Amino acid sequence: MTTTLFLVRHGQTTLNAEQRFRGRRDPSLDSHGVRQAQAAARQLAAANPEVVHASPLRRAVETARPIADLAGTDVSVPDLVDLDYGAWEGLTAGEAEQWGPAVYVVSHRSPPSPTPRR
């Protein structure tokens, strides 16, 4: 028996569109992200997934739900969460670099690094 695993990144949120660190912030998908989730569901429908897992973050569940609906299954929500960007959440890369240039350089040279804190 062969198992196939499909990895689907969550659809766009306003924070993605603004290129801001999201981490554990929990925005909903924006209208473009909803369309992306629906397109992913249509593409995966032929594969007929048996299980659909998603992070408990809203953007992940909202992306997974159309896939699960077309597959006739539920969304399983194990404890899979994004990195915690701490004080950087909601900031752009430029803003994070201005806030703490040394921490920014280290974190991008060898991720994952400790969570940035003020």
Protein Blocks (a to p, Z undefined) as FASTA:
>chain_A
ZZddddddddddfklmnopafklaccdcdfklmmmmmmmmmmmmmnopabdcddfbfklm
mmmmmmmmmnopacddddbddddekjmnopafklmmmmmmmlmmmmmmmccdddddZZ
